[in-house]
Amino acid sequence: MLAPELIELSIDKEFVEFKVIPNTHGPITESAVMALLELPEFSQLHPLEIMIQKAVTQVNKLSGQDDGQFEQFFKIAERIDGQINVKVAEDRMSAQMELTAPWGGEKVTIQGILKALKASNVCMGLSKVKIQALLKELSRKQAGETCECVIASGKQCVNGINASTERKVPLARERLLQPQEREDGTVDMHNLGAIIMVDPNDLLLVKHPATEGTSGYNIHGEILAPVPGKDILITAGNGTEFSSNNQNHLIATVSGQPVETKTGMQVDDVLNIKDVDVGYGNVDFKGSILVTGDVHEGMVVKSSGDITVMGFVDSGTLISEGDVIVSKGIIGRQLKEKELSTKIRAKGQICAQFIQYSDLEAEGEILVTKQLLHSYTKTKQKLTVSDTNGRRGDLVGGIVKADNGVIAVVIGATAGTKTEVFCAMKQDKLKQQAKELDKSIKSMVVTGLDVEARLRKLPPKSEWQNDEMMVEQVQMMLDEKSELTARRASEEAEYERVQHQVVNYYQDFHIEAHKHIFANVELHIGQAFNRTQREHGTCMVFNQGKELKFDYETKH
């Protein structure tokens, strides 16, 4: 073992000095030198391994040589204060502190921690409890050991909630197929209840305003502005007004039938007609129309509100700015190729129990509770051919184009009737919308960087704060930056929403058959196509990788 006298502390007590004569003490080993550093006086100091290796190499090289008679001098250990390392996350929403126990040097103190935090500009979201716990843990560590934890966390902003509406009255379509229960508990399938009517001062609609959201902050104290919720415009339609007690409450001012509009509601005068036939003539009415009987062949009924027919529509034309509700059935016949005798057009929904050989087009959903046969059906929403229990609902023949998918109990027929179903054909439009949003966001990023660069180049405020023109120019740049930030945040939120729609498009919009899909049914979902060659049981059909997948396990 090497003599302890070979090492001593430097005059300033910061280093361990190793003084050795190669010819007297050599050759030596690294382990022998390290053993000297285990002496109580030096054990808390940090070994300088590279210097120890150098010392061993040089001493052994000189050992037995002429130059080996001279004393060699090396610094082989040093005193190191406790270390504080603050790591700020890239998004500046958290900071992690790493503490290292000292090698015989000054211990980490709370004052030192505060100084390090200030140097890293960590000033918000600090946890005093976590810092104290970290210091306590450090006190149990050996020299050079570390401990760490997150000691500061920012607060994410909470984006505002979009405005929404809550309808407080039922609509005529919701009355369809709600048979009334008799006193004995049985159901009267012919009695569909009273016509939906409202009186003055009845509450129709409640608007829940958009919220601004809650600001957040990062650990540098910078405020994170939320994206305000999008407002929606609610207008008082005919026969309605906003309550004087609450401007978010839409109430009726007249008696009539409540009708949903794109921007709110209106209360229509209700034109009551027994039958629309050649004796009564065609109808064009500004309001809702209630036909207690039937609409006969060749007749045309137009309404600025809902059209409700309690009986049948037989080879007639119904055009509505609202919903078309037919309690019994819509019947037509084939005139010539791709031309049918009955035409139904609705800005809202189309609802009926039974439809055959009819040309249907709706901006809202189409609901058929029993059968949809040999018709041309087009909706921007979903087509449902099913009763409320999912036991009956046949979609047979014709062509269906439903943007948001199809639900039916049975699609096709045992006889192999050709039935064409198209849905989810607009993913490319969504992709294009996302592409345009992405381009716009990138453009705003470039513009924002340009504005920030111009702001950074400004001379100190003291040089221009009394120059009105300069102050105005700076304010204009700040306003531009603020507007860009808000617009970018809004478009980024919209981009995320559209991207989510694109990614989940075919999962959300698909075809469901609660019992059967028979042979000779042409299924189109986006660009994927399949003509069924056999009967399929209960299933959901998805576009998966541009091919149709039949899923027989998913619960409806």
SVG drawing of the C-alpha trace seen along z (x, -y; Angstrom):
<svg xmlns="http://www.w3.org/2000/svg" viewBox="-114 -62 134 79">
<polyline fill="none" stroke="black" stroke-width="0.4" points="0.0,0.0 1.2,-3.5 2.2,-5.7 -0.5,-8.1 2.1,-10.9 2.0,-10.9 -1.2,-12.8 -2.4,-16.0 -4.9,-18.8 -3.9,-21.8 -3.4,-25.1 -6.9,-26.3 -8.4,-22.9 -10.0,-22.4 -7.8,-19.6 -6.0,-16.5 -2.3,-16.6 -0.4,-13.4 3.4,-13.8 5.4,-10.7 9.0,-9.9 8.8,-7.1 12.1,-5.4 11.2,-5.4 7.5,-4.5 6.9,-3.0 5.6,-1.2 2.1,-2.0 -1.5,-0.9 -4.7,-2.8 -6.3,-0.8 -3.4,-1.8 -4.0,-5.5 -7.7,-5.0 -7.0,-3.3 -5.3,-6.5 -8.4,-8.5 -10.4,-6.3 -8.7,-7.8 -11.2,-9.7 -9.7,-13.1 -10.1,-12.6 -13.1,-10.2 -15.6,-12.9 -13.7,-14.4 -14.3,-13.6 -11.6,-11.4 -10.2,-12.7 -10.0,-9.4 -8.3,-10.8 -5.6,-12.4 -5.1,-9.2 -4.6,-7.2 -2.2,-9.8 -0.3,-9.7 0.0,-5.9 1.2,-5.9 3.8,-8.6 5.1,-7.2 5.5,-3.7 7.1,-5.0 9.7,-6.9 10.2,-4.2 13.8,-3.0 14.8,-5.8 17.2,-8.7 14.3,-11.1 12.5,-8.8 14.5,-10.3 12.6,-13.6 9.2,-14.1 6.1,-14.1 3.1,-16.2 -0.6,-15.4 -4.1,-16.7 -6.0,-13.5 -9.3,-14.6 -11.3,-17.8 -13.9,-19.3 -17.2,-19.8 -20.2,-21.7 -23.7,-20.3 -25.1,-20.8 -28.4,-22.2 -29.6,-21.5 -33.0,-22.9 -34.4,-21.2 -37.1,-23.1 -39.4,-21.1 -39.5,-22.0 -43.1,-23.2 -42.2,-25.3 -45.0,-23.7 -42.9,-21.9 -39.5,-22.1 -37.5,-19.2 -34.9,-19.8 -31.9,-17.5 -29.8,-17.8 -26.4,-16.2 -24.9,-15.6 -21.6,-17.4 -18.2,-15.9 -17.0,-17.5 -18.2,-20.9 -21.0,-23.2 -24.4,-21.6 -27.4,-22.6 -29.4,-25.3 -32.8,-26.7 -31.1,-30.0 -29.1,-28.3 -32.2,-26.6 -34.0,-30.0 -31.0,-31.5 -31.0,-28.6 -34.7,-28.9 -34.3,-32.6 -31.5,-32.0 -33.7,-29.5 -36.7,-32.0 -38.8,-29.5 -41.3,-31.6 -44.8,-30.1 -46.3,-26.8 -43.6,-26.1 -44.2,-23.5 -42.6,-24.4 -43.5,-21.0 -41.8,-19.1 -38.6,-21.3 -38.5,-20.6 -39.0,-16.9 -36.2,-16.9 -33.8,-18.6 -34.8,-16.0 -34.1,-13.2 -30.7,-14.7 -29.7,-14.7 -29.8,-10.9 -27.7,-10.6 -24.0,-9.7 -21.5,-12.1 -22.1,-12.4 -25.6,-10.7 -28.5,-12.5 -32.2,-12.9 -34.8,-14.6 -38.4,-15.5 -40.7,-17.9 -40.9,-21.0 -42.8,-23.4 -45.8,-22.8 -47.7,-25.2 -51.4,-25.3 -52.9,-24.5 -55.5,-26.9 -59.0,-25.5 -60.6,-26.3 -64.0,-27.8 -67.1,-25.7 -69.0,-26.3 -72.5,-27.8 -75.3,-25.3 -79.1,-25.2 -81.5,-23.1 -85.0,-22.7 -87.8,-22.7 -90.7,-21.6 -91.2,-18.4 -91.5,-18.6 -94.1,-17.1 -91.6,-14.4 -91.1,-13.2 -94.8,-12.5 -94.5,-10.0 -94.7,-6.4 -95.3,-7.2 -98.5,-5.2 -100.7,-6.1 -101.1,-3.7 -104.6,-2.7 -105.8,-2.6 -105.5,1.2 -101.8,1.0 -102.2,2.0 -101.0,-0.3 -103.3,-1.9 -101.2,-1.8 -103.7,-4.1 -103.7,-6.9 -100.5,-8.9 -101.6,-11.5 -102.4,-15.2 -100.8,-17.5 -97.9,-19.3 -99.0,-22.9 -97.6,-25.8 -99.2,-28.9 -97.9,-32.4 -95.1,-32.7 -94.2,-29.0 -90.5,-28.4 -89.2,-27.0 -85.5,-27.1 -82.7,-27.9 -79.3,-29.1 -76.3,-28.1 -73.8,-30.8 -70.2,-30.1 -67.6,-30.4 -64.4,-32.4 -62.4,-29.6 -59.8,-29.9 -56.3,-31.3 -53.3,-29.2 -49.7,-30.0 -46.3,-28.3 -43.5,-28.1 -42.0,-31.3 -45.1,-33.2 -46.3,-33.7 -50.0,-33.7 -51.6,-31.0 -54.7,-32.4 -57.6,-30.0 -59.5,-29.6 -62.9,-31.1 -65.9,-28.9 -67.6,-29.6 -70.8,-31.5 -73.9,-30.6 -76.5,-33.0 -80.0,-32.4 -82.7,-34.4 -86.3,-34.8 -88.4,-33.3 -92.0,-34.2 -94.2,-33.9 -91.3,-34.0 -89.2,-36.5 -86.5,-36.6 -87.7,-36.8 -87.4,-40.2 -86.2,-38.5 -83.6,-36.4 -82.2,-37.1 -81.1,-33.4 -84.7,-32.2 -86.7,-32.0 -90.5,-32.0 -93.6,-31.8 -95.7,-34.9 -98.6,-33.2 -100.3,-29.8 -99.3,-27.3 -96.9,-24.5 -93.2,-24.8 -90.8,-24.3 -87.0,-24.1 -85.0,-26.3 -81.3,-26.5 -80.9,-29.4 -83.5,-28.8 -87.2,-28.2 -90.5,-29.6 -94.1,-29.1 -96.2,-28.5 -99.8,-29.0 -101.1,-25.6 -103.1,-25.0 -105.5,-22.2 -106.6,-20.2 -108.7,-17.1 -107.5,-15.8 -105.3,-17.3 -107.0,-16.3 -108.2,-17.8 -111.2,-19.2 -108.9,-21.1 -106.1,-21.9 -102.3,-22.3 -101.1,-23.9 -98.4,-26.5 -98.5,-27.9 -96.2,-30.0 -96.4,-28.0 -96.9,-24.4 -99.4,-22.2 -101.4,-19.4 -103.2,-17.0 -105.5,-14.9 -106.3,-12.6 -104.3,-11.8 -102.3,-13.6 -103.7,-12.2 -102.1,-11.5 -100.6,-14.4 -101.0,-16.9 -98.3,-19.3 -97.9,-20.5 -95.3,-23.2 -94.7,-24.6 -92.2,-27.1 -92.6,-24.9 -93.3,-21.2 -95.7,-19.1 -97.5,-16.5 -99.8,-14.0 -101.8,-11.7 -102.7,-9.3 -100.9,-8.4 -99.1,-10.3 -99.9,-8.6 -97.9,-9.8 -97.8,-13.3 -95.1,-15.9 -94.2,-17.4 -91.7,-20.2 -90.9,-21.5 -88.5,-24.0 -88.8,-21.9 -89.7,-18.3 -92.0,-16.0 -93.8,-13.6 -96.2,-11.0 -97.9,-8.9 -98.8,-6.0 -97.1,-5.6 -95.6,-7.2 -96.6,-5.3 -95.5,-5.8 -94.9,-3.9 -92.3,-3.7 -93.1,-6.1 -90.0,-5.3 -86.4,-4.5 -85.1,-6.5 -88.4,-8.4 -90.8,-7.8 -94.3,-9.3 -93.8,-10.5 -91.3,-13.2 -90.4,-14.3 -88.0,-17.2 -87.2,-18.4 -84.7,-20.9 -85.2,-18.9 -86.0,-15.3 -88.3,-12.8 -90.2,-10.4 -92.7,-7.7 -93.7,-4.2 -93.7,-2.8 -92.2,-4.1 -92.2,-2.6 -91.3,-3.8 -90.6,-7.3 -87.9,-9.9 -86.7,-11.2 -84.2,-14.0 -83.5,-15.5 -80.8,-17.6 -81.6,-16.0 -82.0,-12.3 -84.5,-10.0 -86.4,-7.6 -88.5,-4.8 -89.9,-2.5 -91.2,0.4 -90.2,0.7 -88.3,-1.4 -88.8,0.3 -87.5,-0.5 -86.9,-4.2 -84.3,-6.7 -83.1,-8.0 -80.6,-10.8 -79.7,-12.4 -76.9,-14.5 -77.2,-12.7 -78.1,-9.1 -80.8,-6.8 -82.5,-4.6 -84.9,-1.8 -86.0,-0.3 -88.7,-0.4 -87.8,-1.6 -87.0,2.0 -84.8,2.8 -86.9,5.8 -88.4,4.7 -87.2,2.5 -86.6,3.6 -84.5,1.7 -85.1,3.4 -84.3,2.3 -83.6,-1.2 -80.6,-3.4 -79.6,-4.9 -77.1,-7.8 -76.6,-8.6 -73.6,-10.7 -73.5,-9.6 -74.2,-6.0 -77.1,-3.5 -78.9,-1.5 -81.4,1.1 -82.7,4.3 -82.7,6.1 -80.9,4.9 -81.9,6.6 -84.3,9.6 -84.2,13.3 -85.1,13.1 -81.8,11.3 -83.4,7.9 -80.7,5.5 -80.2,2.9 -77.5,0.1 -76.2,-1.6 -73.7,-4.5 -72.4,-6.2 -69.4,-8.1 -68.4,-9.4 -67.0,-12.8 -63.8,-12.0 -61.8,-13.7 -63.6,-17.0 -62.7,-16.8 -59.1,-16.1 -59.0,-19.1 -60.5,-21.2 -57.8,-20.0 -55.1,-20.7 -56.4,-24.3 -56.5,-24.8 -52.9,-23.5 -51.7,-25.8 -53.4,-28.8 -51.9,-27.9 -48.4,-27.6 -48.9,-31.0 -49.9,-32.6 -46.8,-31.0 -44.5,-32.7 -46.4,-36.0 -46.2,-35.7 -42.5,-35.1 -42.1,-38.2 -44.1,-40.3 -42.0,-39.0 -38.8,-39.7 -39.9,-43.3 -40.8,-43.7 -37.4,-42.4 -35.6,-44.9 -37.3,-47.8 -35.0,-50.1 -35.5,-50.4 -38.9,-51.7 -37.4,-54.7 -36.2,-55.9 -39.7,-56.0 -42.4,-56.0 -42.9,-59.7 -43.1,-59.5 -46.9,-59.2 -46.3,-57.8 -43.9,-55.2 -46.2,-54.2 -49.0,-53.8 -46.9,-51.6 -45.8,-49.4 -49.4,-49.1 -50.4,-48.1 -47.8,-45.4 -49.0,-44.1 -52.6,-44.1 -51.5,-42.2 -49.7,-39.7 -52.7,-39.3 -55.1,-38.8 -52.8,-36.3 -52.5,-34.3 -56.2,-34.2 -57.0,-33.3 -54.2,-30.7 -55.5,-29.1 -59.0,-29.0 -57.9,-27.4 -55.6,-25.0 -58.7,-23.8 -60.7,-23.5 -57.9,-21.6 -57.7,-19.2 -61.5,-18.7 -61.4,-18.1 -58.4,-15.8 -60.2,-13.8 -63.2,-13.5 -60.9,-12.4 -59.2,-9.8 -62.4,-8.4 -64.5,-9.0 -65.1,-5.4 -65.4,-4.2 -68.2,-6.8 -69.9,-6.4 -70.7,-2.8 -73.5,-0.4 -75.3,1.6 -77.7,4.5 -79.4,5.7 -80.5,9.1 -79.5,9.7 -77.8,8.4 -79.0,10.6 -77.2,11.4 -77.0,8.9 -76.7,5.9 -74.1,3.4 -72.3,1.7 -70.3,-1.4 -68.4,-3.1 -66.1,-5.7 -64.2,-4.1 -64.6,-0.6 -67.1,1.6 -68.6,5.1 -71.5,6.9 -72.7,9.5 -72.8,13.1 -74.4,14.6 -76.5,13.8 -74.7,12.1 -76.1,12.2 -76.1,9.3 -73.1,7.2 -71.5,3.8 -69.7,3.0 -66.7,0.7 -64.3,-0.7 -61.0,0.6 -57.9,0.0 -60.1,-0.7 -61.8,2.7 -65.1,3.5 -64.9,5.4 -67.9,7.3 -67.8,7.2 -70.1,9.8 -69.1,9.3 -69.6,5.6 -72.7,4.9 -75.2,2.6"/>
</svg>
